[in-house]
Amino acid sequence: MVHDLQGIAKRLGIATKFVDAGMIRREYEVSDETLRFFINSFGYDASNDEAIANSLHRLENARWHQALENIYVVEAGNVSFDVVVPASWAGEYFDLEIFRQNDAERVDVSYEVVNEEQSAFVDGQELLRLQINIKTTLNIGYYDVRLNVKNKHYKTLLAVAPKRCYEAPAMAHKLWGFSIQLYSVKSDRNWGVGDFTDLCSLVKICARSGAQAIGLNPLNVLMHNFPENASPYSSISRLFLNPIYIDVEEVPEFTLEDKYEVEGRLEELRSSELIQYSEVYPLKIKMLERCYNRFLNGGNKERLAAYKQFCKEQGKDLEKLAAFQTLYEDENIQSWGGWRAWPEEYRHPDSPAVKAYVKEHKLRVDFFKFLQFEADRQFNKAQGLVKELGLGVGFYRDLAVGVGKDSAELWSQPELFFADAGAGAPPDAFFPAGQKWCLGAFNPFKLKENRYEAFIKILRANMKNAGALRIDHVMSLMRLYLIPDEGEQGTYVFYNFADMLNLVALESHLNRCAVVGESIGNVPEGFLEILAERNIHPLSVLWSERYDAGWGDFAPPSAYPKAAFASVGTHDMAPLRMWWFGYDIELSYLLGLIPDEQDRSNAYHKRELDRWKLLSALDGNGVWPEDNQRKSNYIYGEGYPEGIEEAVNRFMSRCASQVFLAQPEDILHVEKMQNLPGTDRDKHPNWRRKLPVSLERLETDIAYVRNIAAIKRER
């Protein structure tokens, strides 16, 4: 019953075929084995013909087994939802009660109950599906709904969303800012890694230079036990902050004696070319433990009250994160394999054993809460500066597409995620074999059953202190490529795109945060147009804004999308100087990402052509510095075109896009990549590069001064 196997897959939102993002756009048929795996992951049996027939019957009748769905996500101005009741109730009176979720105040509404003549016999009973249309205009927000009929009471959550995402008033004008990897920031005072005090300094630098935005890498908490696992896109919880960004010296309980003790070590950590995570993080934690002990015994009642209030507001989510981190410290000593290898009684956060453990280890659990309290306090201070100094956008934060599978998120609510599969990417022009990211991914059905609560919390946590939020791999709102843990072939699983978009728009308005969608990769046809309708800003990258699928000329500034957040590259791309010399090509060849010498030669020949095309675009737009015009054609061996970074930044600043984000790596002539996709730290020092110029010297650095002047000429 291949047809029925594909039929049940489609009903569940599992793609039976897909097209990759390669140059040839190859189509793939998904194997029956892969389809059965994912059908089973949704809780349906597809092992044989009889099982498939039973599963199809279950699917067809699923909606008839529940009077109201757990949540209805609707657009303002078109608020309606369905209800399933016995057919004999068709003429009964339906009493509707609606309460605003934020203050529990009742909202009086007029409504109508419409019989659309949809019925079914389920378990010997005839059921009727009615439509309830609310005629009163409801403001955007969340509403608790209670429907009373025949002495029965049914509850649901109503999410009323705007049609478009929030737009910051400042974005009515063309803005510019910086795209920063916070950990990479170098300063004379930090402890070998960028921190929240450095972020405050960056805000002041932006204000002095006229910049309105600071793009940041994901700031979420990473694995406490393994600080060298430094990818910001593989956190253990997207709800909380990475304590490594705490400026220890800014913690009120830190003392001068503490600083004297570590000053010599700090000089070594500051001067190292790469971030020494295994040295920096434990040193910070050691000092933060001291601060915590003083905090508990210091008698600062106001600060203790603020800590308790923070813990109360963060509730069970903070409790579970702290419990996870404490357990991991203990269990990592005894067993390997992550939380799934823990004793059974510790694999469930609400088990009696975990509750007893938390009680027994309260001091350590509370320490991890303290880390979040202090990180939140310092990040809030940086946001306070944004408001005080009037940055139009402020922090442009980054929300990772997934979460580490060995994470507090999965441990806390494993039922919401696919247990034996992870997110990845299908084959494309850069990765012909695809990519296996092994990131935890939401089960769309379980997510909706949970009223999208986990997704909403993640949006809120990352929109906090942000004027804009970049959603990494925004296509995941619609579909996500999943690969079985024990396999290589995957397929796309679809989400409720309308619900996800509406929730993003709603949280965007509630948090006054613009939304940007990162859409590099396999983009479905018509997808970008839908995002544009919802005011989700696209990203435009110089290296991608080219004709003929990346082989033609560079698009002129006037052709850039007006709504876009534009930049020269991303953290996954070679900085300008590295690109010019082709060092990224040689690196990829040495690491086996370019398989043979012929491919390497082809890549160099294409890069030479690309360089000519870039020079032509810069010439044609007259963006070279007047005191530093192009002096030659700069074929290989003739060096680096002096002033090219100014010309490129001026070219990009001239583009039609609303926001241009300059990259310090381009300005400061960095020749190495921040992250090389397809590699881990055993091959390439990803997420470890420091900027070559410290914050204290940045504004007097001649390259910085000239590039900022070039940008400001156009913005």
C-alpha positions in Angstrom: 0.0 0.0 0.0 2.6 2.5 -1.1 -0.1 5.0 -2.1 -1.6 4.8 1.4 1.9 5.1 3.0 2.5 8.3 1.1 -1.0 9.4 1.9 -0.5 9.1 5.7 2.9 10.8 5.4 1.3 13.8 3.5 -1.5 14.0 6.1 1.1 14.2 8.8 3.1 16.8 6.9 6.0 14.5 6.0 7.4 15.3 2.5 7.5 12.2 0.2 9.8 14.0 -2.2 11.8 17.3 -2.2 14.1 19.4 -4.3 17.5 20.3 -3.0 19.2 23.7 -3.2 22.1 22.6 -5.4 22.9 24.2 -8.7 21.1 21.5 -10.7 18.0 21.4 -8.3 17.9 17.6 -8.1 14.6 16.0 -6.9 14.7 13.2 -4.3 12.2 10.5 -3.6 12.0 9.8 0.1 12.4 6.1 0.8 9.6 4.0 2.4 11.9 3.3 5.3 12.4 7.0 6.0 8.7 7.7 5.7 7.8 4.9 8.1 10.4 6.2 10.6 8.8 9.6 10.7 5.3 8.3 10.7 6.2 6.2 13.7 7.8 9.3 15.3 4.4 11.0 15.2 2.9 8.1 17.1 1.3 6.3 14.1 2.0 2.7 13.0 2.9 2.2 9.3 4.5 -1.2 9.6 2.1 -3.0 7.3 -1.1 -2.5 5.3 -3.5 -3.1 8.2 -1.5 -0.7 10.5 -1.6 2.0 7.8 -5.3 1.6 7.3 -5.9 1.9 11.1 -3.5 4.9 11.3 -5.4 6.7 8.5 -8.7 6.1 10.3 -7.2 7.5 13.5 -6.0 10.6 11.6 -9.3 11.2 9.9 -11.1 11.0 13.2 -8.6 12.9 15.4 -10.4 16.2 15.4 -13.7 14.7 16.3 -12.4 13.4 19.6 -12.0 16.9 21.2 -14.6 19.6 21.6 -12.1 22.5 21.3 -8.5 22.4 20.2 -6.0 23.5 22.8 -5.3 26.8 21.0 -6.6 28.8 18.1 -4.2 31.2 16.5 -6.1 33.7 14.4 -5.7 37.1 12.7 -7.3 40.2 14.2 -10.5 41.0 12.3 -11.2 37.4 11.5 -11.6 35.7 14.8 -13.4 32.4 14.6 -12.9 28.9 15.8 -14.7 25.5 15.6 -16.2 23.3 18.2 -17.2 19.6 18.1 -20.4 18.6 20.0 -23.1 15.9 19.8 -25.4 16.5 16.8 -28.4 16.8 19.2 -26.9 20.0 20.7 -27.3 21.9 17.4 -30.0 24.1 18.7 -28.7 24.6 22.2 -27.5 27.9 23.7 -23.7 28.4 23.6 -22.4 30.7 26.3 -19.0 32.2 25.5 -16.7 33.8 28.1 -13.5 35.5 27.1 -10.8 36.8 29.5 -7.7 38.7 28.7 -4.8 36.5 29.7 -2.6 39.3 31.0 -5.0 40.7 33.6 -7.9 38.1 33.6 -10.4 40.9 32.8 -13.5 39.6 31.1 -14.2 41.0 27.6 -17.8 41.2 26.4 -18.2 40.1 22.9 -21.0 39.5 20.4 -20.8 36.2 18.5 -22.7 33.8 16.4 -22.8 30.0 16.2 -22.9 28.8 12.6 -23.8 25.2 11.6 -21.8 24.4 8.5 -23.3 21.0 8.2 -20.2 19.0 9.0 -20.8 15.8 10.9 -19.3 12.4 11.5 -20.2 9.2 13.4 -17.5 8.4 15.9 -17.8 5.5 18.3 -21.5 5.1 17.4 -22.3 8.8 18.1 -23.1 11.5 15.6 -21.0 14.6 16.1 -21.4 18.0 14.7 -18.7 20.6 13.9 -19.9 24.2 14.5 -18.2 27.5 13.8 -18.1 30.3 16.3 -17.6 33.7 14.8 -16.7 36.6 17.1 -18.2 39.8 15.7 -16.6 42.2 18.3 -13.2 43.5 17.4 -10.6 42.0 19.8 -7.3 43.7 20.4 -4.2 41.6 19.6 -3.1 39.4 22.5 -3.9 36.1 24.3 -7.4 35.3 25.7 -8.6 32.5 27.9 -11.9 31.2 26.4 -14.6 29.2 28.2 -17.5 27.7 26.2 -20.5 26.6 28.3 -23.2 24.4 26.8 -25.6 21.8 28.4 -23.8 22.0 31.8 -20.5 21.2 30.1 -17.5 23.6 30.2 -14.8 23.6 27.5 -11.6 25.7 27.6 -9.2 26.9 25.0 -6.6 29.6 24.4 -7.2 32.2 21.7 -4.2 34.0 20.2 -5.2 37.1 18.2 -2.4 38.3 16.0 -1.7 41.3 13.8 -1.4 40.8 10.1 2.2 42.2 10.0 5.2 42.2 12.3 6.3 45.3 14.3 8.3 48.0 12.6 10.5 50.3 14.7 9.7 53.9 14.0 13.4 54.6 13.4 13.4 52.2 10.5 11.4 54.7 8.5 14.9 56.0 7.6 18.0 54.2 6.3 20.1 53.1 9.3 23.4 51.4 9.8 25.1 49.5 12.6 27.6 46.7 13.3 27.3 43.0 13.2 29.3 41.7 16.3 30.3 38.3 17.7 30.2 39.4 21.3 32.6 36.7 22.5 35.2 37.9 19.9 35.4 41.5 21.3 38.8 42.4 22.6 39.3 44.8 25.4 42.0 45.8 27.9 39.7 44.9 30.8 37.8 41.8 29.9 38.8 38.3 31.0 39.7 36.9 27.6 36.2 36.9 26.1 33.8 39.7 25.3 31.3 40.5 28.0 28.3 42.6 28.8 30.5 45.5 29.9 32.1 45.4 26.5 28.6 45.5 25.1 27.9 48.7 27.0 31.1 50.1 25.5 29.9 49.1 22.0 26.6 50.9 22.6 28.6 54.1 23.5 30.8 53.7 20.4 27.7 53.3 18.3 26.1 56.4 19.8 29.2 58.5 19.1 29.5 57.2 15.5 25.8 57.5 14.6 25.2 53.7 14.4 21.7 52.6 15.3 22.0 48.8 15.6 24.3 46.2 17.1 23.8 42.7 15.6 24.7 40.0 18.1 25.4 36.3 17.9 23.0 34.1 19.9 23.7 34.8 23.6 22.0 31.6 25.0 23.5 29.4 27.7 25.9 26.7 26.6 27.1 23.5 28.3 28.5 24.3 31.7 30.7 21.1 31.8 32.2 21.5 28.4 33.0 25.2 27.8 35.0 24.3 24.6 31.6 23.4 23.0 31.4 27.0 22.1 28.9 27.1 19.1 26.3 29.7 20.0 23.9 27.8 17.7 23.9 24.7 19.9 22.7 25.9 23.3 21.2 23.9 26.2 18.4 26.4 26.5 17.2 29.3 24.3 15.5 30.8 27.3 18.5 31.9 29.2 21.9 33.7 28.8 25.4 32.4 28.7 27.2 33.2 32.0 30.5 33.6 30.2 29.3 37.1 29.2 29.1 38.2 32.9 31.7 40.8 33.7 32.9 39.4 37.0 34.3 42.7 38.1 30.9 44.3 37.8 29.3 41.8 40.2 28.7 43.8 43.4 30.2 41.1 45.6 33.6 41.0 43.7 36.5 42.5 45.6 39.9 44.1 44.7 41.6 41.1 46.5 39.9 38.8 44.0 41.3 40.8 41.1 44.8 40.9 42.5 44.7 37.1 42.8 44.0 36.6 39.1 45.6 39.6 37.4 48.6 37.8 36.0 46.4 35.0 34.6 44.1 37.5 33.0 46.9 39.1 31.0 47.7 35.8 29.4 44.0 35.2 28.6 43.6 38.7 27.1 46.7 38.4 24.9 46.0 35.0 23.4 45.0 35.0 19.7 42.1 32.6 20.3 39.6 32.4 23.2 40.8 29.9 25.8 37.3 28.7 26.8 38.6 25.9 29.0 40.6 28.5 31.0 38.3 31.5 30.9 35.0 29.9 31.8 36.3 27.9 34.9 38.1 31.0 36.1 35.0 33.1 35.9 32.9 30.4 37.6 35.4 30.1 40.4 35.1 33.8 41.1 31.4 33.9 40.7 31.1 31.1 43.3 32.9 33.3 45.7 30.6 36.2 44.8 27.6 34.0 45.3 28.7 32.9 48.8 29.2 36.6 49.7 25.8 37.4 48.2 24.2 34.8 50.4 25.9 36.0 53.5 26.4 39.7 52.8 23.1 41.0 54.1 22.2 43.1 51.0 18.5 42.8 51.5 17.6 44.7 48.3 19.7 42.5 46.1 18.5 39.3 47.7 14.9 40.5 47.2 15.7 41.2 43.5 17.2 37.7 43.2 14.1 36.1 44.7 11.8 38.1 42.5 13.8 37.1 39.4 13.6 33.4 40.4 9.8 33.8 40.9 9.3 35.4 37.5 11.4 32.8 35.7 9.6 30.0 37.6 9.9 26.4 36.6 12.0 27.1 33.5 14.8 28.5 35.6 14.3 25.7 38.2 14.7 23.0 35.5 17.7 24.7 33.9 19.5 24.9 37.3 18.5 21.3 38.2 19.8 20.1 34.8 23.2 21.9 35.2 23.6 20.6 38.7 22.7 17.0 37.8 25.0 17.2 34.8 28.0 18.2 37.0 27.4 15.1 39.1 26.4 12.6 36.5 29.1 13.6 34.0 31.7 12.2 36.5 30.0 8.8 36.6 28.6 8.3 33.1 29.0 9.5 29.5 26.3 9.9 26.9 24.5 13.0 28.2 21.2 13.0 30.2 19.8 10.0 28.3 22.6 7.9 30.0 21.6 9.1 33.5 19.8 6.7 35.8 16.2 6.4 34.8 14.9 8.3 37.8 16.9 11.4 36.8 15.8 11.5 33.2 12.5 13.1 34.0 12.6 16.6 35.6 9.3 16.1 37.6 10.2 12.8 39.0 10.4 12.3 42.8 14.1 11.5 42.6 14.9 14.8 40.8 12.8 16.8 43.3 14.6 15.1 46.2 18.0 15.8 44.4 17.2 19.5 44.0 16.2 19.8 47.6 19.4 18.0 48.7 21.6 20.2 46.4 19.7 23.4 46.9 22.9 25.5 47.3 24.3 24.5 44.0 21.0 24.7 42.2 20.6 28.2 43.5 24.1 29.1 42.3 23.1 28.4 38.7 20.0 30.5 39.2 22.3 33.3 40.5 24.3 33.1 37.3 21.2 33.8 35.3 20.2 36.6 37.7 23.5 38.4 37.3 23.7 37.8 33.5 20.2 39.2 33.2 21.0 42.2 35.4 24.1 43.1 33.3 22.3 42.6 30.0 19.5 44.9 31.2 22.1 47.5 32.0 23.3 47.4 28.4 19.7 47.8 27.2 19.3 50.7 29.5 22.2 52.4 27.8 20.6 51.7 24.4 17.5 53.6 25.5 19.4 56.4 27.2 21.6 57.1 24.2 18.7 56.7 21.7 19.8 53.9 19.4 16.9 53.5 16.9 17.1 49.7 16.7 19.5 48.8 19.5 20.3 45.1 19.9 19.6 42.9 16.9 19.5 39.5 18.5 19.8 36.1 16.9 17.5 33.1 17.5 19.1 29.7 16.7 17.0 27.3 14.6 17.4 24.5 17.1 18.9 23.4 20.4 21.4 20.9 21.4 19.9 17.4 21.8 21.9 17.0 25.1 20.2 20.0 26.5 18.0 21.3 29.3 15.2 22.1 26.8 14.9 18.4 25.7 15.4 17.1 29.2 12.7 19.5 30.5 10.1 18.6 27.9 11.2 15.6 25.8 7.7 14.9 24.6 7.8 18.2 22.5 10.8 17.1 20.5 11.6 14.3 18.0 13.3 11.7 20.1 15.5 10.0 17.5 15.9 12.6 14.8 17.6 16.0 14.5 17.6 19.0 12.3 19.9 19.3 9.3 20.0 20.5 5.7 19.6 18.7 2.4 22.3 18.7 -0.3 23.1 22.1 -1.8 25.8 23.8 -3.9 28.2 24.1 -0.9 27.4 20.8 0.8 26.6 18.1 -1.9 26.0 15.5 0.8 23.8 17.7 3.0 24.5 18.6 6.6 23.6 16.7 9.8 23.3 19.3 12.5 21.9 16.9 15.1 19.8 19.7 16.7 16.7 19.0 18.6 13.5 19.9 16.7 9.9 20.4 17.8 7.3 17.8 17.0 4.7 20.1 15.3 1.7 18.2 16.7 3.0 18.1 20.3 4.0 21.8 20.0 0.4 22.7 19.2 -1.0 20.4 21.9 1.2 22.4 24.3 -0.5 25.6 23.0 2.8 26.6 21.4 3.9 27.6 24.9 7.6 26.5 24.4 7.9 28.4 21.1 6.2 31.5 22.6 8.6 31.5 25.5 11.6 31.2 23.3 10.4 34.2 21.2 9.9 36.3 24.3 13.2 35.4 25.8 15.1 36.4 22.7 13.0 39.5 21.9 13.8 40.8 25.4 16.2 43.7 25.2 16.0 43.6 21.4 14.8 46.0 18.8 15.0 43.3 16.1 15.3 39.6 16.1 17.0 37.5 13.4 15.3 34.1 13.1 18.0 31.7 12.0 16.9 29.4 9.1 13.4 31.1 9.0 12.2 28.4 6.7 11.8 26.3 9.8 8.6 28.2 10.5 7.2 26.3 7.5 9.3 23.1 7.3 12.5 21.7 8.7 14.7 19.0 7.2 15.1 16.2 9.7 17.5 13.2 9.6 17.1 10.1 11.8 19.9 9.8 14.3 20.9 6.4 13.0 20.6 7.3 9.3 21.8 9.7 6.6 18.7 10.2 4.5 16.1 12.7 5.8 13.1 14.6 4.6 11.2 17.7 5.4 8.6 17.8 8.2 6.0 20.6 7.9 4.8 22.9 10.7 1.6 24.9 10.9 3.0 27.8 9.0 0.0 30.1 9.5 0.1 29.6 13.3 3.9 30.1 13.5 3.8 33.3 11.4 0.9 34.7 13.5 2.6 33.9 16.8 5.8 35.6 15.5 3.8 38.7 14.5 2.0 38.8 17.8 5.1 38.5 19.9 6.8 41.0 17.7 4.2 43.6 18.6 3.9 42.7 22.2 7.7 43.0 22.6 8.1 45.9 20.1 10.7 44.0 18.2 11.1 43.8 14.4 11.7 40.4 12.8 14.3 39.4 10.3 14.3 36.1 8.5 17.6 34.3 7.6 16.7 32.5 4.4 20.1 31.3 3.0 19.5 27.7 1.8 16.7 25.8 0.3 13.9 28.3 0.1 10.4 27.1 -1.0 8.8 28.9 -4.0 6.7 31.8 -2.9 8.1 31.7 0.7 9.9 35.1 0.6 6.8 36.8 -0.8 4.8 35.5 2.2 7.4 36.8 4.6 7.3 40.2 2.9 3.5 40.3 3.3 4.0 39.7 7.1 6.8 42.4 7.3 9.5 39.9 8.1 12.6 41.5 6.8 14.9 39.6 4.5 18.7 39.4 4.7 20.8 40.6 1.8 24.4 39.6 1.6 26.9 41.1 -0.9 28.2 37.7 -1.9 24.6 36.4 -2.6 23.2 39.5 -4.3 24.4 38.5 -7.7 22.9 37.6 -11.0 22.9 34.2 -12.7 22.8 32.1 -9.5 26.0 33.7 -8.2 28.0 33.5 -11.4 27.0 36.9 -12.8 27.6 40.5 -12.0 27.1 42.0 -8.5 23.7 43.6 -8.2 23.8 47.4 -8.0 22.9 49.1 -4.7 19.6 50.2 -6.1 18.5 46.6 -6.7 18.8 45.6 -3.0 15.4 44.9 -1.3 14.3 48.0 0.5 13.1 46.0 3.6 16.4 44.1 3.9 19.0 44.0 6.6 22.1 44.1 4.4 25.7 43.1 5.1 28.9 42.1 3.2 28.8 38.6 4.6 28.0 36.5 7.7 29.8 34.7 10.4 29.9 31.6 8.2 31.6 33.5 5.3 35.1 34.6 4.6 35.9 38.2 5.6 36.7 40.5 2.7 40.5 40.2 2.8 40.4 36.4 3.2 38.0 36.2 0.3 40.1 38.4 -1.9 43.2 36.2 -1.5 41.2 33.0 -1.7 42.5 31.8 1.7 39.1 30.2 2.3 39.5 28.1 -0.8 42.9 26.8 0.3 41.6 26.1 3.8 38.7 24.2 2.5 41.0 22.1 0.2 43.4 21.3 3.1 40.5 20.2 5.3 39.0 18.0 2.6 35.9 20.2 2.0 37.1 20.7 -1.6 37.7 17.1 -2.6 40.5 17.4 -5.3 43.0 19.7 -7.0 40.7 20.1 -10.0 37.9 21.5 -7.9 40.4 23.7 -6.1 41.7 25.0 -9.4 38.1 25.7 -10.6 37.4 27.5 -7.4 40.4 29.8 -7.8 39.5 30.5 -11.4 36.0 31.5 -10.4 37.3 33.6 -7.6 39.5 35.5 -10.0 36.5 36.2 -12.1 34.5 37.2 -9.0 37.3 39.7 -8.1 37.1 41.3 -11.5 33.3 41.6 -11.2 33.6 43.1 -7.7 36.1 45.7 -8.9 33.9 46.5 -11.8 30.9 47.0 -9.5 32.9 49.3 -7.2 34.3 51.2 -10.2 30.8 51.6 -11.8 29.4 53.0 -8.6 32.2 55.5 -7.9 32.7 54.4 -4.3 36.5 54.2 -4.1 38.1 56.7 -1.7 38.9 59.9 -3.5 42.4 59.9 -1.9 42.9 56.2 -2.6 41.6 55.3 -6.1 42.2 51.8 -7.6 45.8 51.6 -8.8 45.8 48.3 -10.8 43.8 45.2 -11.8 45.3 43.3 -8.8 45.7 40.0 -10.4 47.0 37.3 -8.1 50.4 38.3 -6.8 49.7 42.0 -6.9 48.5 42.2 -3.3 45.4 43.6 -1.7 43.6 46.7 -3.1 44.2 49.5 -0.7 40.9 51.1 0.3 38.8 48.2 -1.0 37.1 47.7 2.4 36.1 51.4 2.4 34.7 51.1 -1.2 32.8 47.9 -0.3 31.3 49.4 2.9 30.4 52.6 0.9 28.8 50.4 -1.8 26.7 48.6 0.7 25.8 51.7 2.6 24.5 53.1 -0.7 22.1 50.2 -1.1 18.4 50.6 -0.9 18.0 48.4 2.2 16.7 49.9 5.4 19.6 48.6 7.5 23.3 48.0 6.7 25.4 46.1 9.2 29.1 46.6 8.9 31.4 43.8 10.0 34.5 44.7 12.1 36.3 41.7 10.5 36.1 43.5 7.1 37.1 46.9 8.5 40.1 45.5 10.4 41.5 43.3 7.6 40.8 39.9 9.3 42.1 37.0 7.2 40.5 34.1 9.0 37.0 32.8 9.3 34.9 33.0 12.5 33.2 29.7 11.6 33.8 27.2 8.8 30.6 25.3 8.2 31.1 21.5 8.0 34.0 21.5 10.5 34.4 21.1 14.2 37.1 22.5 16.5 39.4 19.5 15.8 39.8 20.9 12.3 39.1 24.6 12.6 39.0 26.9 15.6 35.3 27.9 15.1 33.8 30.5 17.4 37.2 31.4 18.9 38.6 34.3 16.9 39.2 37.6 18.7 39.1 40.9 16.8 42.6 42.2 16.3 41.9 45.7 17.8 40.7 46.3 21.3 37.7 48.5 22.1 39.9 51.1 23.7 41.8 51.6 20.5 39.0 51.0 18.0 37.9 54.6 17.5 41.5 55.8 16.9 42.3 53.0 14.5 42.8 54.5 11.0 41.0 51.7 9.2 38.0 52.1 11.6 38.0 55.9 11.2 38.1 55.8 7.4 35.5 53.1 7.1 33.0 54.8 9.4 33.5 58.0 7.4 32.8 56.1 4.2 29.6 54.6 5.6 28.3 57.9 6.9 28.8 59.5 3.5 25.9 57.3 2.3 23.8 56.7 5.4 
